Amino acid sequence: MQETRQNKIARLLQKELSLIFQSQTRSMRGVMVSVTRCRISPDLSICTAYLSIFPSERAEEIITNIHSNEKTIRYDLGQRVRNQLRIIPELRFFIDDSLDYLDHIDELLKK
């Protein structure tokens, strides 16, 4: 169970990461990246962000691009939250495929 401070910091990081991805994907037509959930470790050193990528066919390509630019994303995040946090957490990104899973279940139920 996460503490109140962890929840507040996770919400702050989720909001700022979503703004960063929104500004970076603006130049890519037809691609939308949203941060569905952020979890932060108890010592506030690791932030695990779950990303929902539309269209899901390009998810692997986009997540590899994000992994290659992790340091730049962390720097941008640090510039945005430098007044709220002393140490910027290490970022880990994962694909949130829960929407694809729901679509698959709906298709199976329709059959």
All heavy atoms as an XYZ file, in Angstrom:
918
protein
N       0.845     -1.189      0.000
C       0.000      0.000      0.000
C       0.883      1.241      0.000
O       1.794      1.355      0.801
C      -0.880     -0.043      1.244
C      -1.805      1.101      1.374
S      -3.402      0.596      0.734
C      -4.287      2.084      0.989
N       0.597      2.152     -0.908
C       1.420      3.341     -1.004
C       1.000      4.384      0.019
O      -0.166      4.488      0.372
C       1.332      3.930     -2.406
C       2.066      3.106     -3.431
C       2.199      3.839     -4.746
O       1.482      4.777     -5.008
N       3.125      3.388     -5.554
N       1.965      5.120      0.457
C       1.715      6.189      1.416
C       1.133      7.400      0.705
O       1.137      7.487     -0.523
C       3.033      6.575      2.098
C       3.679      5.462      2.870
C       2.966      5.182      4.174
O       2.424      6.115      4.778
O       2.948      4.012      4.580
N       0.673      8.358      1.496
C       0.075      9.566      0.930
C       1.098     10.368      0.137
O       0.806     10.850     -0.961
C      -0.503     10.441      2.061
O      -1.418      9.653      2.815
C      -1.224     11.638      1.500
N       2.306     10.494      0.657
C       3.353     11.244     -0.040
C       3.692     10.569     -1.371
O       3.871     11.242     -2.382
C       4.584     11.370      0.827
C       5.728     12.111      0.153
C       6.768     12.542      1.148
N       7.960     13.056      0.525
C       8.068     14.240     -0.044
N       7.019     15.044     -0.065
N       9.196     14.636     -0.586
N       3.776      9.258     -1.372
C       4.055      8.539     -2.608
C       2.950      8.776     -3.628
O       3.231      8.957     -4.822
C       4.184      7.047     -2.343
C       5.469      6.635     -1.675
C       5.444      5.170     -1.368
O       4.903      4.772     -0.354
N       6.003      4.376     -2.251
N       1.714      8.778     -3.191
C       0.597      9.015     -4.104
C       0.652     10.412     -4.701
O       0.405     10.597     -5.894
C      -0.734      8.801     -3.395
C      -1.009      7.342     -3.124
O      -0.540      6.477     -3.836
N      -1.768      7.071     -2.077
N       0.964     11.404     -3.880
C       1.038     12.781     -4.378
C       2.154     12.935     -5.405
O       1.969     13.564     -6.450
C       1.259     13.750     -3.217
C       0.038     13.974     -2.376
C       0.327     14.974     -1.275
C      -0.895     15.174     -0.397
N      -0.628     16.134      0.693
N       3.304     12.348     -5.103
C       4.427     12.455     -6.027
C       4.139     11.676     -7.305
O       4.465     12.127     -8.407
C       5.718     11.996     -5.341
C       6.093     13.006     -4.265
C       6.855     11.824     -6.337
C       7.255     12.610     -3.408
N       3.498     10.521     -7.190
C       3.154      9.735     -8.373
C       2.184     10.497     -9.275
O       2.330     10.481    -10.502
C       2.562      8.395     -7.959
N       1.204     11.174     -8.675
C       0.267     11.973     -9.483
C       0.983     13.142    -10.156
O       0.703     13.468    -11.318
C      -0.871     12.488     -8.612
C      -1.930     11.451     -8.327
C      -3.198     12.069     -7.747
N      -2.971     12.911     -6.589
C      -3.043     12.521     -5.316
N      -3.345     11.273     -5.037
N      -2.821     13.356     -4.331
N       1.904     13.785     -9.439
C       2.675     14.887    -10.020
C       3.506     14.396    -11.192
O       3.498     15.012    -12.271
C       3.577     15.516     -8.952
C       4.573     16.555     -9.449
C       3.848     17.825     -9.856
C       5.617     16.840     -8.393
N       4.196     13.278    -11.020
C       5.027     12.741    -12.095
C       4.184     12.287    -13.282
O       4.572     12.478    -14.438
C       5.879     11.586    -11.570
C       6.940     11.958    -10.530
C       7.630     10.720    -10.024
C       7.928     12.951    -11.091
N       3.017     11.703    -13.018
C       2.130     11.283    -14.106
C       1.676     12.480    -14.926
O       1.692     12.441    -16.159
C       0.924     10.545    -13.537
C      -0.048     10.075    -14.578
C      -1.235      9.334    -13.986
O      -1.320      9.144    -12.778
N      -2.144      8.925    -14.829
N       1.316     13.546    -14.247
C       0.859     14.749    -14.951
C       1.984     15.357    -15.788
O       1.783     15.691    -16.966
C       0.354     15.775    -13.935
C      -0.182     17.029    -14.549
C      -0.615     18.002    -13.475
C       0.010     19.318    -13.803
N       0.187     20.229    -12.733
N       3.150     15.481    -15.212
C       4.261     16.091    -15.933
C       4.758     15.212    -17.078
O       5.087     15.716    -18.146
C       5.404     16.415    -14.966
C       5.054     17.462    -13.930
C       4.678     18.818    -14.509
O       5.138     19.151    -15.623
O       3.917     19.542    -13.853
N       4.805     13.899    -16.859
C       5.206     13.006    -17.950
C       4.217     13.045    -19.099
O       4.601     13.006    -20.270
C       5.358     11.567    -17.436
C       6.628     11.246    -16.665
C       6.539      9.856    -16.070
C       7.849     11.366    -17.547
N       2.932     13.134    -18.774
C       1.933     13.207    -19.851
C       2.100     14.497    -20.649
O       1.949     14.486    -21.875
C       0.526     13.090    -19.287
O       0.217     14.203    -18.487
N       2.440     15.594    -19.997
C       2.681     16.845    -20.723
C       3.930     16.746    -21.599
O       3.957     17.264    -22.717
C       2.803     18.014    -19.743
C       1.529     18.396    -18.997
C       1.822     19.455    -17.949
C       0.467     18.875    -19.967
N       4.962     16.078    -21.094
C       6.184     15.894    -21.881
C       5.891     15.062    -23.125
O       6.283     15.420    -24.237
C       7.288     15.243    -21.020
C       7.800     16.239    -19.970
C       8.436     14.754    -21.885
C       8.711     15.627    -18.924
N       5.178     13.940    -22.950
C       4.865     13.088    -24.105
C       3.922     13.784    -25.070
O       4.012     13.590    -26.277
C       4.282     11.755    -23.655
C       5.303     10.839    -23.033
C       5.063     10.241    -21.821
C       6.501     10.594    -23.665
C       5.994      9.399    -21.249
C       7.447      9.756    -23.107
C       7.192      9.164    -21.887
N       3.026     14.601    -24.552
C       2.110     15.325    -25.431
C       2.882     16.299    -26.312
O       2.616     16.398    -27.506
C       1.070     16.071    -24.594
C       0.038     16.794    -25.410
C      -0.952     17.540    -24.520
O      -0.635     17.902    -23.396
N      -2.130     17.764    -25.038
N       3.858     16.997    -25.747
C       4.623     17.948    -26.547
C       5.553     17.237    -27.525
O       5.782     17.730    -28.629
C       5.416     18.887    -25.643
O       6.403     18.171    -24.935
N       6.090     16.076    -27.140
C       7.007     15.368    -28.031
C       6.286     14.645    -29.161
O       6.834     14.501    -30.255
C       7.855     14.372    -27.244
C       8.903     15.042    -26.393
C       9.775     14.040    -25.666
O       9.512     12.843    -25.680
N      10.811     14.536    -25.024
N       5.080     14.156    -28.917
C       4.368     13.423    -29.972
C       3.510     14.329    -30.848
O       2.861     13.844    -31.759
C       3.475     12.321    -29.374
O       2.552     12.907    -28.468
C       4.307     11.272    -28.679
N       3.523     15.605    -30.578
C       2.740     16.536    -31.394
C       3.222     16.528    -32.838
O       2.431     16.661    -33.770
C       2.833     17.938    -30.798
C       1.903     18.921    -31.463
C       1.801     20.219    -30.703
N       1.058     19.985    -29.469
C       1.368     20.535    -28.294
N       2.400     21.338    -28.194
N       0.648     20.297    -27.230
N       4.530     16.337    -33.045
C       5.063     16.340    -34.409
C       4.770     15.027    -35.144
O       4.790     14.980    -36.368
C       6.571     16.575    -34.377
O       7.203     15.518    -33.677
N       4.478     13.962    -34.408
C       4.166     12.673    -35.024
C       2.664     12.582    -35.256
O       1.901     12.491    -34.303
C       4.626     11.527    -34.115
C       6.097     11.523    -33.836
S       6.560     10.345    -32.579
C       6.181      8.817    -33.385
N       2.252     12.602    -36.475
C       0.826     12.561    -36.805
C       0.259     11.169    -36.566
O       0.861     10.167    -36.935
C       0.598     12.956    -38.252
C       1.010     14.360    -38.571
C       0.024     15.323    -37.992
N       0.453     16.687    -38.300
C       0.169     17.713    -37.541
N      -0.532     17.543    -36.448
N       0.581     18.905    -37.854
N      -0.887     11.099    -35.934
C      -1.579      9.839    -35.751
C      -1.079      8.991    -34.606
O      -1.416      7.816    -34.533
N      -0.272      9.556    -33.718
C       0.253      8.798    -32.578
C      -0.134      9.526    -31.299
O      -0.004     10.746    -31.204
C       1.790      8.665    -32.657
C       2.338      8.021    -31.399
C       2.184      7.872    -33.872
N      -0.634      8.762    -30.336
C      -0.994      9.347    -29.053
C      -0.405      8.480    -27.938
O      -0.613      7.261    -27.916
C      -2.512      9.428    -28.897
C      -2.948     10.121    -27.639
S      -4.729     10.381    -27.557
C      -5.311      8.721    -27.333
N       0.341      9.107    -27.027
C       0.930      8.415    -25.885
C       0.338      9.031    -24.631
O       0.408     10.243    -24.436
C       2.462      8.551    -25.868
C       3.051      7.889    -24.641
C       3.063      7.970    -27.130
N      -0.265      8.193    -23.789
C      -0.805      8.698    -22.528
C      -0.243      7.872    -21.381
O      -0.001      6.673    -21.524
C      -2.330      8.663    -22.535
O      -2.773      7.348    -22.743
N      -0.034      8.526    -20.253
C       0.488      7.869    -19.064
C      -0.719      7.423    -18.244
O      -1.450      8.248    -17.697
C       1.383      8.824    -18.260
C       1.967      8.116    -17.054
C       2.484      9.394    -19.129
N      -0.938      6.118    -18.173
C      -2.130      5.618    -17.490
C      -1.930      5.490    -15.991
O      -2.869      5.698    -15.227
C      -2.545      4.247    -18.046
O      -1.456      3.354    -17.933
C      -2.988      4.368    -19.487
N      -0.701      5.167    -15.579
C      -0.471      4.976    -14.149
C       1.005      5.166    -13.851
O       1.859      4.791    -14.647
C      -0.902      3.563    -13.766
C      -0.783      3.234    -12.316
C      -1.328      1.869    -12.001
N      -0.639      0.858    -12.818
C      -1.184     -0.258    -13.207
N      -2.419     -0.534    -12.915
N      -0.513     -1.132    -13.932
N       1.292      5.752    -12.701
C       2.663      5.883    -12.210
C       2.728      5.296    -10.811
O       1.836      5.512    -10.004
C       3.095      7.341    -12.145
S       3.683      7.995    -13.690
N       3.773      4.570    -10.571
C       4.033      4.043     -9.229
C       5.435      4.467     -8.845
O       6.344      4.429     -9.681
C       3.921      2.531     -9.194
C       2.533      2.047     -9.475
C       2.377      0.601     -9.116
N       1.046      0.159     -9.491
C       0.080     -0.016     -8.621
N       0.286      0.222     -7.356
N      -1.107     -0.429     -9.013
N       5.602      4.845     -7.586
C       6.911      5.291     -7.122
C       7.339      4.414     -5.956
O       6.504      3.985     -5.157
C       6.895      6.789     -6.774
C       8.285      7.302     -6.561
C       6.028      7.082     -5.600
C       8.516      8.656     -7.139
N       8.618      4.128     -5.890
C       9.143      3.268     -4.829
C       9.072      3.995     -3.490
O       9.008      5.225     -3.449
C      10.577      2.854     -5.147
O      11.413      3.985     -5.186
N       9.092      3.264     -2.384
C       8.996      3.909     -1.065
C      10.112      4.911     -0.767
O       9.893      5.884     -0.053
C       9.059      2.737     -0.089
C       8.567      1.577     -0.868
C       9.014      1.814     -2.276
N      11.295      4.696     -1.344
C      12.377      5.660     -1.119
C      12.405      6.763     -2.172
O      13.330      7.571     -2.208
C      13.729      4.954     -1.061
C      14.085      4.257     -2.364
O      13.195      4.145     -3.237
O      15.236      3.818     -2.501
N      11.380      6.819     -3.041
C      11.187      7.850     -4.069
C      12.326      7.894     -5.089
O      12.591      8.936     -5.683
C      11.021      9.234     -3.423
C       9.938      9.374     -2.357
C       9.926     10.774     -1.797
C       8.585      9.007     -2.901
N      12.983      6.764     -5.322
C      14.103      6.770     -6.253
C      13.765      6.163     -7.613
O      14.490      6.390     -8.577
C      15.285      6.013     -5.650
O      14.943      4.654     -5.481
N      12.689      5.397     -7.697
C      12.321      4.746     -8.959
C      10.853      5.017     -9.254
O       9.991      4.762     -8.422
C      12.576      3.227     -8.895
C      14.048      2.941     -8.642
C      12.104      2.558    -10.170
C      14.344      1.490     -8.377
N      10.595      5.514    -10.440
C       9.221      5.750    -10.884
C       8.933      4.804    -12.051
O       9.655      4.797    -13.044
C       9.049      7.201    -11.334
S       7.443      7.545    -12.050
N       7.896      4.002    -11.888
C       7.471      3.088    -12.936
C       6.231      3.679    -13.591
O       5.212      3.859    -12.943
C       7.151      1.704    -12.347
O       8.289      1.246    -11.620
C       6.818      0.720    -13.438
N       6.350      3.995    -14.872
C       5.248      4.609    -15.603
C       4.704      3.620    -16.629
O       5.469      2.978    -17.356
C       5.713      5.881    -16.295
N       3.388      3.500    -16.674
C       2.712      2.635    -17.637
C       2.110      3.508    -18.726
O       1.351      4.432    -18.441
C       1.641      1.802    -16.941
C       2.229      0.834    -15.942
C       2.375      1.190    -14.613
C       2.660     -0.425    -16.340
C       2.936      0.314    -13.699
C       3.220     -1.307    -15.442
C       3.350     -0.928    -14.121
O       3.916     -1.794    -13.230
N       2.463      3.201    -19.971
C       2.064      4.027    -21.109
C       1.064      3.299    -21.975
O       1.235      2.119    -22.291
C       3.294      4.384    -21.952
C       4.467      5.027    -21.227
C       5.619      5.216    -22.190
C       4.070      6.351    -20.625
N       0.027      4.018    -22.361
C      -0.931      3.510    -23.324
C      -0.643      4.206    -24.651
O      -0.652      5.441    -24.723
C      -2.350      3.813    -22.851
O      -3.279      3.392    -23.808
N      -0.369      3.429    -25.675
C       0.061      3.981    -26.959
C      -0.981      3.638    -28.010
O      -1.408      2.495    -28.133
C       1.434      3.413    -27.351
C       2.456      3.782    -26.282
C       1.860      3.931    -28.713
C       3.799      3.127    -26.451
N      -1.413      4.662    -28.734
C      -2.371      4.485    -29.816
C      -1.730      4.969    -31.093
O      -1.189      6.069    -31.126
C      -3.658      5.278    -29.553
C      -4.677      5.105    -30.618
C      -5.484      3.989    -30.651
C      -4.812      6.058    -31.620
C      -6.422      3.824    -31.652
C      -5.740      5.905    -32.618
C      -6.545      4.790    -32.628
N      -1.713      4.266    -32.154
C      -2.217      2.924    -32.391
C      -1.281      1.881    -31.785
O      -0.075      2.072    -31.728
C      -2.250      2.820    -33.911
C      -1.193      3.750    -34.382
C      -1.159      4.871    -33.376
N      -1.844      0.787    -31.353
C      -1.074     -0.237    -30.650
C      -0.114     -0.986    -31.571
O       0.797     -1.653    -31.081
C      -2.008     -1.216    -29.952
O      -2.853     -1.833    -30.882
N      -0.275     -0.861    -32.883
C       0.642     -1.515    -33.810
C       2.035     -0.893    -33.737
O       3.030     -1.558    -33.992
C       0.135     -1.425    -35.257
C      -1.149     -2.178    -35.513
C      -2.378     -1.364    -35.131
O      -2.345     -0.123    -35.234
O      -3.361     -1.987    -34.711
N       2.109      0.377    -33.408
C       3.396      1.076    -33.336
C       3.938      1.141    -31.921
O       4.897      1.871    -31.663
C       3.231      2.485    -33.901
C       2.877      2.497    -35.369
C       2.857      3.871    -35.941
N       4.172      4.507    -35.814
C       4.372      5.780    -36.093
N       3.391      6.537    -36.487
N       5.571      6.304    -35.960
N       3.355      0.388    -30.999
C       3.733      0.481    -29.588
C       5.187      0.082    -29.360
O       5.906      0.763    -28.627
C       2.803     -0.377    -28.744
N       5.630     -1.010    -29.972
C       7.012     -1.464    -29.763
C       8.017     -0.450    -30.288
O       9.037     -0.195    -29.655
C       7.220     -2.824    -30.438
C       6.496     -3.962    -29.754
C       6.955     -4.185    -28.329
O       8.161     -4.018    -28.043
O       6.104     -4.515    -27.491
N       7.730      0.118    -31.446
C       8.619      1.118    -32.035
C       8.721      2.352    -31.133
O       9.822      2.858    -30.879
C       8.083      1.518    -33.412
C       8.759      2.712    -34.023
C       7.968      3.270    -35.195
O       7.053      2.583    -35.689
O       8.285      4.405    -35.599
N       7.596      2.792    -30.619
C       7.584      3.995    -29.792
C       8.224      3.740    -28.435
O       8.964      4.591    -27.919
C       6.144      4.520    -29.669
C       5.681      5.051    -31.030
C       6.047      5.617    -28.625
C       4.237      5.406    -31.119
N       7.996      2.577    -27.848
C       8.580      2.293    -26.533
C      10.100      2.143    -26.640
O      10.828      2.549    -25.729
C       7.915      1.071    -25.863
C       8.138      1.101    -24.352
C       8.433     -0.222    -26.402
C       7.313      2.057    -23.611
N      10.612      1.608    -27.745
C      12.072      1.549    -27.909
C      12.643      2.952    -28.084
O      13.733      3.242    -27.578
C      12.471      0.674    -29.100
O      11.811      1.133    -30.275
C      12.129     -0.784    -28.851
N      11.906      3.813    -28.767
C      12.327      5.210    -28.904
C      12.340      5.902    -27.545
O      13.248      6.670    -27.234
C      11.394      5.932    -29.876
C      11.892      7.310    -30.236
O      13.001      7.678    -29.905
N      11.057      8.062    -30.919
N      11.348      5.625    -26.723
C      11.282      6.219    -25.383
C      12.425      5.704    -24.520
O      13.067      6.476    -23.796
C       9.911      5.936    -24.744
C       8.831      6.770    -25.432
C       9.924      6.228    -23.251
C       7.422      6.425    -25.028
N      12.728      4.405    -24.613
C      13.832      3.843    -23.826
C      15.174      4.447    -24.238
O      16.045      4.648    -23.399
C      13.886      2.323    -23.963
C      12.866      1.618    -23.136
N      12.827      1.700    -21.763
C      11.833      0.818    -23.494
C      11.820      0.982    -21.316
N      11.186      0.436    -22.349
N      15.332      4.741    -25.521
C      16.593      5.340    -25.969
C      16.716      6.804    -25.546
O      17.826      7.334    -25.474
C      16.738      5.209    -27.483
O      15.735      5.949    -28.138
N      15.592      7.444    -25.255
C      15.604      8.853    -24.840
C      15.257      9.047    -23.365
O      14.809     10.116    -22.972
C      14.614      9.663    -25.686
C      15.058      9.745    -27.123
O      16.227      9.903    -27.414
N      14.106      9.633    -28.039
N      15.483      8.027    -22.533
C      15.127      8.114    -21.115
C      15.847      9.250    -20.400
O      15.261      9.936    -19.558
C      15.430      6.796    -20.403
C      14.319      5.804    -20.482
C      14.626      4.528    -19.721
O      15.630      4.488    -18.976
O      13.864      3.570    -19.879
N      17.108      9.464    -20.723
C      17.875     10.514    -20.043
C      17.336     11.897    -20.382
O      17.247     12.767    -19.509
C      19.349     10.409    -20.405
C      19.995      9.180    -19.814
C      21.459      9.127    -20.110
C      22.044      7.864    -19.492
N      23.472      7.763    -19.676
N      16.946     12.102    -21.621
C      16.374     13.386    -22.021
C      15.032     13.612    -21.343
O      14.746     14.721    -20.877
C      16.203     13.427    -23.549
O      17.437     13.100    -24.162
C      15.736     14.794    -24.006
N      14.219     12.560    -21.260
C      12.915     12.667    -20.608
C      13.093     12.963    -19.125
O      12.399     13.809    -18.557
C      12.088     11.388    -20.835
C      11.767     11.219    -22.323
C      10.808     11.408    -20.019
C      11.211      9.869    -22.689
N      14.059     12.301    -18.495
C      14.316     12.539    -17.076
C      14.801     13.964    -16.848
O      14.441     14.613    -15.875
C      15.341     11.537    -16.557
C      15.573     11.648    -15.075
C      16.497     10.588    -14.574
N      16.712     10.761    -13.151
C      17.688     10.214    -12.489
N      18.536      9.412    -13.099
N      17.825     10.435    -11.200
N      15.641     14.482    -17.757
C      16.106     15.865    -17.652
C      14.944     16.850    -17.779
O      14.826     17.789    -16.993
C      17.166     16.158    -18.718
C      17.631     17.587    -18.713
C      18.530     18.034    -17.754
C      17.152     18.490    -19.652
C      18.948     19.351    -17.740
C      17.561     19.805    -19.646
C      18.458     20.231    -18.683
O      18.856     21.540    -18.655
N      14.075     16.624    -18.768
C      12.905     17.491    -18.945
C      11.997     17.440    -17.717
O      11.479     18.464    -17.277
C      12.106     17.083    -20.182
C      12.834     17.397    -21.473
O      13.790     18.200    -21.440
O      12.454     16.821    -22.517
N      11.830     16.243    -17.167
C      11.021     16.088    -15.960
C      11.663     16.842    -14.795
O      10.972     17.505    -14.019
C      10.867     14.607    -15.626
C      10.014     14.269    -14.414
C       8.564     14.678    -14.648
C      10.107     12.792    -14.103
N      12.971     16.762    -14.684
C      13.682     17.484    -13.631
C      13.527     18.987    -13.752
O      13.415     19.695    -12.737
N      13.517     19.493    -14.970
C      13.317     20.929    -15.168
C      11.917     21.365    -14.742
O      11.723     22.459    -14.241
C      13.549     21.300    -16.639
C      14.978     21.138    -17.079
C      15.919     22.054    -16.319
O      15.663     23.234    -16.158
N      17.004     21.495    -15.830
N      10.948     20.485    -14.916
C       9.564     20.829    -14.587
C       9.264     20.725    -13.092
O       8.451     21.489    -12.581
C       8.601     19.916    -15.349
C       8.557     20.200    -16.821
C       7.684     19.168    -17.507
N       7.533     19.428    -18.907
C       6.494     20.050    -19.434
N       5.520     20.473    -18.691
N       6.439     20.250    -20.737
N       9.871     19.768    -12.395
C       9.526     19.532    -10.990
C      10.681     19.867    -10.042
O      10.696     19.402     -8.907
C       9.058     18.075    -10.754
C       7.810     17.777    -11.545
C      10.161     17.088    -11.059
N      11.623     20.678    -10.479
C      12.788     20.946     -9.636
C      12.454     21.681     -8.357
O      13.196     21.605     -7.389
C      13.843     21.705    -10.426
C      13.408     23.096    -10.833
C      14.527     23.817    -11.538
N      14.036     25.099    -12.002
C      14.247     25.568    -13.201
N      14.972     24.874    -14.045
N      13.759     26.730    -13.545
N      11.339     22.377     -8.311
C      10.949     23.078     -7.086
C      10.168     22.184     -6.130
O      10.067     22.497     -4.951
C      10.122     24.320     -7.419
C      10.934     25.354     -8.183
O      12.137     25.453     -7.996
N      10.278     26.079     -9.074
N       9.618     21.079     -6.605
C       8.845     20.181     -5.755
C       9.670     19.013     -5.231
O       9.432     18.539     -4.128
C       7.626     19.620     -6.507
C       6.532     20.627     -6.716
C       6.626     21.285     -8.084
O       7.544     21.027     -8.840
N       5.686     22.146     -8.388
N      10.622     18.516     -6.014
C      11.392     17.328     -5.634
C      12.878     17.655     -5.575
O      13.390     18.394     -6.416
C      11.181     16.195     -6.644
C       9.785     15.634     -6.773
C       9.749     14.583     -7.869
C       9.338     15.036     -5.468
N      13.535     17.064     -4.596
C      14.972     17.257     -4.479
C      15.723     16.313     -5.411
O      16.686     16.702     -6.063
C      15.397     17.010     -3.036
C      16.662     17.698     -2.707
C      17.042     17.639     -1.250
N      16.054     17.109     -0.357
C      16.321     16.393      0.705
N      17.560     16.111      1.006
N      15.368     15.958      1.493
N      15.302     15.056     -5.439
C      15.944     14.047     -6.282
C      14.929     13.575     -7.323
O      13.816     13.180     -6.968
C      16.428     12.856     -5.437
C      17.494     13.326     -4.448
C      16.958     11.747     -6.319
C      17.901     12.277     -3.453
N      15.323     13.613     -8.577
C      14.441     13.167     -9.658
C      14.590     11.649     -9.764
O      15.700     11.137     -9.895
C      14.818     13.835    -10.992
C      14.830     15.359    -10.842
C      13.853     13.418    -12.087
C      13.559     15.954    -10.314
N      13.483     10.913     -9.698
C      13.581      9.449     -9.701
C      14.014      8.892    -11.056
O      13.831      9.516    -12.098
C      12.158      9.001     -9.356
C      11.292     10.137     -9.732
C      12.106     11.375     -9.559
N      14.580      7.704    -10.993
C      14.919      6.958    -12.198
C      13.607      6.522    -12.842
O      12.684      6.092    -12.154
C      15.756      5.740    -11.818
C      16.069      4.818    -12.950
C      16.730      3.536    -12.485
O      17.290      3.516    -11.378
O      16.649      2.554    -13.237
N      13.526      6.626    -14.164
C      12.281      6.328    -14.864
C      12.334      4.961    -15.523
O      13.330      4.607    -16.152
C      12.010      7.399    -15.927
C      11.848      8.823    -15.410
C      11.749      9.783    -16.574
C      10.645      8.941    -14.523
N      11.243      4.230    -15.372
C      11.072      2.942    -16.056
C       9.724      2.972    -16.759
O       8.718      3.313    -16.145
C      11.124      1.795    -15.065
C      12.467      1.658    -14.399
C      12.505      0.498    -13.478
N      13.806      0.428    -12.828
C      14.061     -0.333    -11.796
N      13.115     -1.099    -11.284
N      15.261     -0.338    -11.269
N       9.736      2.613    -18.029
C       8.525      2.680    -18.831
C       8.092      1.290    -19.268
O       8.913      0.472    -19.681
C       8.744      3.554    -20.070
C       9.064      4.984    -19.733
C      10.350      5.460    -19.830
C       8.068      5.836    -19.310
C      10.646      6.773    -19.524
C       8.346      7.151    -18.993
C       9.646      7.621    -19.097
N       6.780      1.045    -19.182
C       6.197     -0.217    -19.619
C       4.929      0.087    -20.410
O       4.260      1.097    -20.166
C       5.851     -1.117    -18.429
C       7.057     -1.553    -17.648
C       7.405     -0.911    -16.481
C       7.836     -2.607    -18.095
C       8.518     -1.307    -15.759
C       8.950     -3.010    -17.382
C       9.291     -2.355    -16.212
N       4.588     -0.815    -21.320
C       3.370     -0.660    -22.111
C       2.188     -1.160    -21.288
O       2.225     -2.256    -20.739
C       3.474     -1.436    -23.430
C       4.587     -0.854    -24.292
C       2.150     -1.394    -24.183
C       4.825     -1.628    -25.566
N       1.149     -0.350    -21.208
C      -0.090     -0.743    -20.544
C      -1.034     -1.253    -21.628
O      -1.598     -0.476    -22.390
C      -0.696      0.444    -19.806
C      -1.944      0.074    -19.037
O      -2.170     -1.124    -18.820
O      -2.688      0.997    -18.647
N      -1.188     -2.557    -21.691
C      -2.009     -3.164    -22.743
C      -3.373     -3.594    -22.231
O      -4.006     -4.467    -22.809
C      -1.279     -4.339    -23.384
C      -0.891     -5.393    -22.371
O      -1.068     -5.161    -21.170
O      -0.404     -6.457    -22.799
N      -3.849     -2.978    -21.182
C      -5.139     -3.370    -20.619
C      -6.289     -3.066    -21.579
O      -7.265     -3.817    -21.624
C      -5.369     -2.680    -19.275
O      -5.358     -1.282    -19.427
N      -6.189     -1.992    -22.359
C      -7.254     -1.686    -23.320
C      -7.307     -2.721    -24.439
O      -8.391     -3.101    -24.881
C      -7.052     -0.283    -23.894
C      -7.242      0.864    -22.911
C      -6.936      2.196    -23.589
C      -8.645      0.863    -22.345
N      -6.147     -3.176    -24.891
C      -6.119     -4.231    -25.906
C      -6.706     -5.522    -25.350
O      -7.404     -6.252    -26.055
C      -4.691     -4.478    -26.383
C      -4.117     -3.289    -27.109
O      -4.920     -2.493    -27.656
O      -2.887     -3.147    -27.133
N      -6.418     -5.796    -24.093
C      -6.954     -6.988    -23.442
C      -8.480     -6.910    -23.346
O      -9.175     -7.890    -23.606
C      -6.324     -7.131    -22.059
C      -6.755     -8.352    -21.296
C      -6.355     -9.624    -21.687
C      -7.564     -8.233    -20.178
C      -6.744    -10.746    -20.992
C      -7.964     -9.347    -19.464
C      -7.555    -10.603    -19.878
O      -7.952    -11.700    -19.182
N      -9.012     -5.741    -23.010
C     -10.467     -5.555    -22.944
C     -11.113     -5.734    -24.317
O     -12.183     -6.346    -24.425
C     -10.806     -4.177    -22.389
C     -10.545     -3.967    -20.904
C     -10.783     -2.515    -20.524
C     -11.424     -4.876    -20.089
N     -10.474     -5.199    -25.348
C     -11.000     -5.376    -26.706
C     -11.022     -6.850    -27.098
O     -11.968     -7.320    -27.725
C     -10.161     -4.588    -27.711
C     -10.403     -3.097    -27.618
O     -11.459     -2.700    -27.071
O      -9.540     -2.341    -28.091
N      -9.983     -7.558    -26.734
C      -9.916     -8.988    -27.045
C     -11.036     -9.759    -26.337
O     -11.684    -10.623    -26.935
C      -8.547     -9.540    -26.650
C      -8.385    -10.996    -26.903
N      -8.343    -11.535    -28.178
C      -8.277    -12.039    -26.057
C      -8.217    -12.838    -28.097
N      -8.167    -13.180    -26.820
N     -11.290     -9.436    -25.087
C     -12.368    -10.089    -24.338
C     -13.724     -9.768    -24.961
O     -14.583    -10.643    -25.091
C     -12.315     -9.689    -22.855
C     -11.112    -10.343    -22.189
C     -13.597    -10.087    -22.126
C     -10.897     -9.946    -20.761
N     -13.937     -8.514    -25.351
C     -15.200     -8.135    -26.000
C     -15.416     -8.915    -27.294
O     -16.526     -9.351    -27.575
C     -15.216     -6.636    -26.295
C     -15.484     -5.807    -25.058
O     -15.996     -6.380    -24.053
O     -15.212     -4.594    -25.085
N     -14.349     -9.081    -28.085
C     -14.471     -9.844    -29.322
C     -14.829    -11.295    -29.049
O     -15.646    -11.894    -29.756
C     -13.163     -9.769    -30.116
C     -12.932     -8.418    -30.748
C     -11.612     -8.370    -31.487
O     -11.083     -9.457    -31.857
O     -11.103     -7.261    -31.697
N     -14.215    -11.857    -27.997
C     -14.526    -13.243    -27.657
C     -15.958    -13.395    -27.163
O     -16.625    -14.401    -27.463
C     -13.551    -13.760    -26.588
C     -12.114    -13.945    -27.037
C     -11.246    -14.344    -25.849
C     -12.025    -14.988    -28.131
N     -16.452    -12.430    -26.443
C     -17.830    -12.495    -25.953
C     -18.857    -12.322    -27.075
O     -19.959    -12.868    -26.993
C     -18.056    -11.433    -24.869
C     -17.358    -11.698    -23.535
C     -17.572    -10.519    -22.596
C     -17.872    -12.974    -22.909
N     -18.500    -11.593    -28.098
C     -19.411    -11.390    -29.232
C     -19.562    -12.653    -30.064
O     -20.557    -12.826    -30.741
C     -18.939    -10.244    -30.099
C     -19.150     -8.888    -29.465
C     -18.659     -7.782    -30.344
C     -18.811     -6.435    -29.671
N     -18.253     -5.356    -30.505
N     -18.583    -13.527    -30.020
C     -18.620    -14.752    -30.843
C     -19.537    -15.764    -30.308
O     -20.232    -16.020    -29.584
C     -17.238    -15.376    -30.922
C     -16.306    -14.591    -31.790
C     -14.976    -15.304    -31.901
C     -14.039    -14.495    -32.777
N     -12.746    -15.132    -32.910
